[in-house]
Amino acid sequence: METETVNPSTELPPMAAAPPSAPPPGGPTSPSPMPGSCPTCVGVMPAGPPAYVYALGRIEARFPRLSVEKEFAQVVGRGETKGKTDTETFHSVLSKPENRYLARQLCWVMTIEGLETYILTTRAITDIDLLVESLRASPDRMDVDVVIGVKGPVAPSDLCNGLMLPIVVCDQIYSFDRDTLLKAIPRPKAAPDEEFGKTTREVFEQILQTADNAGATDEHRALNYAAVRFPGFYIKTFEKFAAGFSLKSIDVRPSRLAAARKILDVVFSYTNRQTWVTEQWFARFDVTEEFPFLVSPLAQYFER
């Protein structure tokens, strides 16, 4: 199969990226959630090395208190909502700049594989757009939100109507639907759209369903970054399927070259369906800091 026109090691562009927040004067500091959303959390971020998050899931906005829900209802009553569904109305109201005060009062929750996992906030009050722009007028089960940030303490019981989850201070959020992401992957020359699409969907689903993948460990951060920013594994898996191989496993291992930095190998193992011979292919990713990046391109992996 010809693949000369595709460079599988080229990183994908961010999908529907919101602008990152600017660092405070004088350099980065310990993150503080935005005022109003978590008044009891400011200044209690854990000391020591930050715990970074690179998570794939869905963001939901909820009413933390009855008074906020009633205020929202009054705003809806003053507007024109005929012909709109409840979801469209919710999206329409919060999308208006004059209603940002409501957005700052809401409880923003990230679910992963249907499970409530994090309560989200932002570093500054002006960054609320990062969360508002993740809302859809017509949400779909194929929607994906990527949250990049720093994990803090568990929320107090009075913050989000009794929901006690770790707080994540978001620095960047990407929102897109699954098909848009997969269509952005460069297709090998002469590869049928339908067959390549089936392969990319299967690989993406397998990464999402990795056990306990909340995007909070170095291994899961590397894997999630590869899922949305690195096309090499999708292209290689398509080639191996065409050659009669099965995708046996996806593993993340510390790189033998890691010294001062945290460098991990993401390894895809393929087994021939007739000969049972196994091949392994990998790429290296640096997860030392908040934003992972590719270190070395896709290559064959040999056990030592």
C-alpha positions in Angstrom: 0.0 0.0 0.0 1.4 3.4 -1.0 1.8 5.9 1.8 4.5 8.2 0.5 2.2 11.3 0.5 1.5 11.0 4.2 3.9 11.8 7.0 2.5 9.8 10.0 4.8 11.7 12.4 3.3 15.1 11.7 1.3 16.4 14.7 -2.3 17.3 14.1 -3.4 20.9 14.7 -5.5 21.6 17.8 -9.2 21.2 17.1 -11.3 24.3 17.7 -8.8 25.7 20.1 -9.8 28.5 22.5 -7.0 31.1 23.0 -4.8 30.2 25.9 -4.8 32.5 28.9 -1.8 34.8 29.3 0.6 34.1 32.2 0.4 36.6 35.1 3.1 39.3 35.2 6.4 38.1 36.6 5.9 34.5 35.4 3.6 31.5 36.3 2.3 31.2 39.8 0.3 28.6 41.6 -3.2 28.5 39.9 -6.1 30.1 41.7 -9.6 29.3 40.6 -11.7 32.2 39.3 -13.4 34.3 41.9 -17.1 33.4 42.4 -16.9 29.8 41.2 -14.8 28.5 44.1 -14.4 31.0 46.9 -13.1 28.4 49.3 -10.5 27.0 46.9 -8.3 30.1 46.4 -4.9 29.6 47.9 -5.4 25.9 48.8 -3.8 24.4 45.8 -1.4 21.6 47.0 2.2 22.6 47.5 5.0 20.8 45.6 5.1 19.7 42.0 1.9 20.4 40.1 -0.3 17.5 39.1 -1.1 18.0 35.4 -4.2 16.8 33.6 -4.7 16.1 29.9 -8.2 14.5 29.8 -10.7 13.5 27.1 -14.4 13.7 28.0 -17.5 15.9 28.1 -18.0 19.2 29.8 -21.4 19.9 31.4 -22.8 23.0 33.1 -25.0 22.6 36.1 -26.8 24.8 38.6 -25.0 24.7 41.9 -27.8 26.4 43.9 -31.5 27.1 43.5 -31.0 30.9 43.4 -28.8 30.5 40.3 -31.4 28.4 38.6 -34.1 30.9 39.4 -32.0 33.8 38.1 -31.4 31.8 34.9 -35.1 31.3 34.5 -35.7 35.0 34.8 -33.2 35.8 32.1 -34.9 33.2 29.8 -38.2 34.7 30.5 -37.0 38.1 29.3 -35.7 36.7 26.0 -37.1 35.2 22.8 -37.0 31.4 22.9 -39.9 30.3 20.8 -39.0 27.3 18.7 -35.9 26.5 20.7 -35.3 23.3 22.6 -34.2 23.5 26.3 -30.6 22.8 25.2 -30.6 25.5 22.5 -32.1 27.9 25.0 -29.4 27.2 27.6 -26.7 27.6 25.0 -28.2 30.8 23.6 -28.5 32.5 27.0 -25.0 31.6 28.2 -23.4 32.6 24.9 -24.4 36.2 25.3 -21.7 38.5 26.8 -24.2 40.2 29.1 -24.9 36.8 30.7 -21.3 35.9 31.6 -22.2 36.6 35.2 -24.4 33.5 35.1 -21.7 31.4 33.5 -19.4 32.3 36.4 -21.9 31.0 38.9 -22.5 27.6 37.3 -20.8 24.4 38.3 -18.7 23.0 35.4 -18.3 19.3 35.5 -16.2 17.0 33.3 -17.5 13.5 32.8 -15.2 10.7 31.4 -16.9 7.6 29.9 -20.1 8.8 31.6 -18.6 9.2 35.1 -18.3 12.5 36.9 -14.6 13.0 37.2 -13.6 16.7 37.7 -15.0 20.1 38.6 -13.5 22.6 36.3 -12.6 26.2 36.9 -10.2 28.7 35.3 -7.2 30.8 36.5 -8.9 34.1 35.9 -12.4 35.5 35.8 -11.9 36.6 32.2 -11.1 33.0 31.1 -14.7 31.9 31.6 -15.0 31.8 27.8 -12.9 28.7 27.8 -15.8 26.9 29.5 -18.7 28.7 27.8 -17.3 27.9 24.3 -17.4 24.1 25.1 -21.2 24.2 25.2 -23.1 23.0 22.1 -26.5 24.1 21.0 -27.1 20.5 19.9 -24.9 18.2 21.9 -24.1 14.7 20.5 -22.7 11.6 22.1 -19.7 11.9 19.7 -18.7 15.2 21.1 -15.2 15.4 22.7 -13.7 18.0 25.0 -10.0 18.0 25.8 -9.1 19.7 29.1 -5.5 20.7 29.8 -4.8 22.0 33.3 -3.6 21.4 36.8 -5.4 19.2 39.4 -6.1 20.7 42.8 -7.9 19.6 45.9 -11.3 17.9 46.2 -14.1 20.4 46.1 -15.9 21.3 49.3 -19.4 19.9 49.6 -21.0 23.3 49.3 -19.3 24.2 46.0 -21.3 22.1 43.5 -24.4 20.9 45.2 -22.6 18.2 47.2 -20.5 16.9 44.3 -17.1 16.3 45.8 -14.6 15.8 43.0 -11.0 17.0 42.3 -10.9 20.6 41.0 -9.0 21.1 37.8 -7.8 24.6 36.9 -8.1 24.8 33.1 -5.4 26.4 31.0 -6.7 25.2 27.6 -9.8 23.5 26.3 -10.4 22.0 22.8 -13.9 21.1 21.8 -14.8 19.1 18.7 -16.9 16.2 17.5 -15.2 12.8 17.0 -15.7 12.7 13.2 -14.1 16.1 12.7 -11.0 14.9 14.6 -10.8 11.7 12.6 -11.3 13.4 9.3 -8.4 15.7 10.1 -6.0 12.6 10.1 -4.1 12.5 6.7 -5.4 9.5 4.7 -2.9 7.2 3.1 -2.8 7.4 -0.7 -5.4 5.2 -2.3 -6.9 4.2 1.0 -10.8 4.1 0.8 -12.4 6.7 3.0 -14.8 4.2 4.6 -12.1 1.6 5.6 -9.7 4.3 6.9 -12.6 5.8 8.9 -13.4 2.5 10.5 -9.8 2.1 11.6 -9.4 5.5 13.1 -12.7 5.2 15.0 -11.6 1.8 16.4 -8.2 3.1 17.6 -9.7 6.2 19.1 -12.4 4.2 21.0 -9.8 1.8 22.3 -7.7 4.7 23.7 -10.8 6.3 25.3 -11.7 3.0 27.0 -8.3 2.4 28.5 -8.9 1.4 32.1 -9.2 4.3 34.6 -8.0 6.9 32.0 -8.8 10.1 33.7 -5.9 11.9 32.0 -4.1 12.5 35.4 -1.1 10.1 35.2 1.9 10.7 32.9 1.0 7.5 31.0 -2.6 8.6 30.3 -1.6 12.1 29.4 0.9 10.8 26.8 -1.8 8.4 25.4 -4.5 11.1 25.3 -2.1 13.5 23.6 -1.3 10.9 21.0 -5.0 10.3 20.4 -5.8 13.9 19.4 -2.5 15.3 18.2 -0.5 12.4 16.6 -1.8 10.7 13.4 1.0 8.1 13.2 -0.7 5.4 15.1 -3.9 5.7 13.1 -2.1 5.4 9.8 0.1 2.5 11.0 -2.9 0.6 12.3 -4.7 1.0 9.0 -1.6 -0.4 7.2 -1.3 -3.4 9.6 -5.0 -4.2 9.3 -4.6 -4.3 5.5 -1.6 -6.7 6.0 -3.7 -9.1 8.1 -2.7 -8.0 11.6 -4.8 -7.4 14.7 -4.2 -4.6 17.2 -3.2 -6.6 20.2 -2.5 -4.0 22.8 -1.6 -0.3 23.5 1.0 0.2 26.2 2.9 3.2 27.7 6.4 2.6 29.0 9.2 4.8 30.5 11.7 5.6 27.8 15.2 4.2 28.2 16.5 7.6 27.1 14.7 9.6 29.8 17.1 11.3 32.2 16.2 14.8 33.5 12.8 14.8 31.7 9.8 12.5 31.8 9.8 10.8 28.4 7.4 7.9 27.6 7.1 5.4 24.8 3.6 4.8 23.5 3.8 1.3 22.0 1.2 -0.3 19.7 1.5 -4.1 19.3 0.1 -5.9 16.2 -0.2 -9.7 15.8 -0.5 -11.4 12.4 -3.8 -13.3 12.3 -2.2 -16.3 10.5 1.4 -16.6 11.7 0.9 -15.1 15.2 4.0 -13.0 14.7 3.9 -9.8 16.7 5.3 -6.4 15.6 5.5 -3.3 17.8 5.6 0.3 16.8 6.1 3.3 19.0 6.6 7.0 19.3 8.2 9.0 22.2 6.4 11.8 24.0 7.7 14.3 26.6 5.2 14.8 29.5 7.5 16.7 31.9 5.4 19.8 31.9 1.7 20.7 31.4 1.8 20.5 27.6 3.0 17.2 26.2 4.9 17.1 22.9 6.3 14.6 20.4 10.0 13.7 20.9 10.7 11.1 18.2 8.6 9.9 15.2 7.0 6.6 14.7 9.5 3.7 14.5 9.5 -0.1 15.1 10.0 -1.1 18.7 12.3 -4.0 19.7 12.2 -5.5 23.2 15.5 -5.6 25.1 
